[in-house]
């Protein structure tokens, strides 16, 4: 007996897949940097270049030709390059924990506020519960009491969050093509700066395997799933899916690197999981409200 998922359910599944795959990217990117001796900006450039190339190779998508397609690719590529650069700059001036919490945590808040201002309507209680619970869980999971930070690092992390939030609201007609040429464009924009820092990639099997995985799985596949999910889900939910990245990375670190979590971190992981579940599987709006809105199953996706 086949099971047919609703549009919202398919969108949620795609966003979950994207968040989980992003979570494997932290370990892959860190390993690539260590094996190849690359600075963070070069790792980001390789991620986008390889991810874009892999998506083009698999999809066989032709080069964008219309003005609308070219504009979309340039905007997405610029946003990729922008939030990667500002994020890694925030890491350099502060700490990984602070930059990650600020960037990933601020994006859904920005989108929620923007949606409220645009629609002039308060967000639904389920959205507020999911956003607030997720942020508290993220802080408990990732907060380092003695981590060094600076005002400049916070500003840059907020800029990265704004870039990611804007990317989340971009219209996507073809998720795979957007991923392919958006990543490739972003990587090309980062390459000049990365070259000045060093981008030499040793021709060793272990380095090349990690680089290929980094480009294909947490980049090409993850962003294709993410953009696909955004065609069926609200942008706030899309931004919340990014919180699965630190959660997945933490679980992998415990499982494979034998790291130990404090009771606070375990509590944060549990709260984050529960809050995201609320966002993904919140109750459907009443049929009367859906009918009055005139948009059927997309009503809930368009309401924060």
Secondary structure as UniProt FT lines:
FT   HELIX           7..36
FT   HELIX           40..59
FT   HELIX           67..93
FT   HELIX           96..119
FT   HELIX           125..142
FT   TURN            145..146
FT   HELIX           151..169
FT   HELIX           175..197
FT   HELIX           205..215
FT   HELIX           216..221
FT   HELIX           222..230
FT   TURN            231..232
FT   HELIX           235..241
FT   TURN            242..243
FT   HELIX           244..256
FT   HELIX           263..280
FT   HELIX           287..293
FT   HELIX           296..298
FT   HELIX           300..302
//
